[in-house]
Amino acid sequence: MKTNVPITLTDAERSLIANQVDRKESKRLVTRSEVVALCQQFIGGLIGEQTEVNARLDDHYHACRLYDIDPEDNHHLRGRSPGHVRGWNLVKRAAGR
């Protein structure tokens, strides 16, 4: 069954949810796809089918982490664009570091 459940969130609520998803304080607002993943995770938890939904949410969480600067990379990435930081982290992941 497909559902179309409208959810209205204020920017303050979206910010709070993004902070919980990222597990850190930021000014980022949660995206529509993140809200969908969270809702699917909740429903999956109710019916006991968490594995696929959790895997998708974990993939999204790790994709969001591509924009975070690791402390050891701070001297290389300070002042760089978000795209540069993402590229740096993608190469770092591919190298297995």
Steps between C-alpha positions, in 0.01 A plus 500: 500500500630844412424779742512876469522633853547878517742613769546870568828597666625844596862594430570467873363145498695414183817631665438294815445184295815566293701537822373163617571334165853647483560444872647850530386862522475676163288749309408244235133420440383142453412415140182343370681173422636484856149547642372223271784269614424574866129429449582174322735405782228568757240293310758226441569491873130459574470199272845354570658559158782736590793367299433652154378833635790529745747423221354779283507746790858399585601557135339843509665580835842404366438702182424805716827444688691562174475874569650475850865590549693249707728662761813354337399660166415841640830658393446379138133586470461822699326759277432255216160469331257227610553329164874486559446351847262240355751406228780473756289269717393285201863446399591430863223237525604340171855467635360329810613763750 
